[in-house]
């Protein structure tokens, strides 16, 4: 699974925000501890994204300690 990013921007509200290259998935990294958040993204990309049900994901939020919030196109938080 490719873990590269196509865009990286800064949002006053959300901090570091990026788009994944492969799926145009919105990735919200927030502020601080980027090494840990990047590792979480790498693990998520390898362990979760290959699953069929992950096709409905529209965003993944890494701002919270010990929690990754994945939102689907229907708006549900997983």
N, C-alpha and C positions, 0 to 999 in steps of 0.2 A: 504494500500500500504506500503510495506516494504521500510524503508528509510536508511537501514544500508549499510555500505561500505565494500567491500572485500579487497581493497588495497588502501593505501595512500602513495604517493611519493612526492618528491620535484623536481621541474624542474627549472633550472635557468631562462628559458624563461617564463614559465607560473606560477611559484610559486607552491602552493599546488595543486596536481592533485590526483584524486581518481577514483575508479570504483565502481559503484553501485552493490550491491550483486545480486539483482534480474535480471537485464537486461544486465549487463556488459556495462553500459552506462558510457562514460567518463565524469567526472565532473571536471571542471576547476575552482578552488576557488581563485587562485591568491595569493596575499600578503595582509595581514592586514584585520581587521574588520571581523574576522572569525565567530563571533557570528551572525552577520547580514546575512552573506552569508550562514551559516548553516540553519538559519530560512527560507531563500529564498528557499533552497533545500527542506526542509520539506514541505513548501507550494506547491512547484512545483510538488513534488512527490504525494501529496494528490490531488491537483486540476487538474493537466495536464496529468500525466502519465496514469491514468485510462482510458483516452480517446483512442479510437481505432486508430486514426491517429498518436498517439505518438509512435507507434511501429516502425516507421521509424527513430526515433531520434537516432543519434550516439554519440552526445556530447551536454553538457549543460555548458555554460560559465557564471560564476557569477562574473567576474572581473570588470564589469562596474557598476557604480553608477546608481541606478534606472532602470536597464535594465538587462534582462536575455536573452542570445542568445542561442537558441537551433538549432543545425545543424542536418539536415537529412542525410540519407545514400546517397541521390542524391547530397549533398553538399549545398543545399539551407539553408540560415539563416532565422529562423522564429522569 
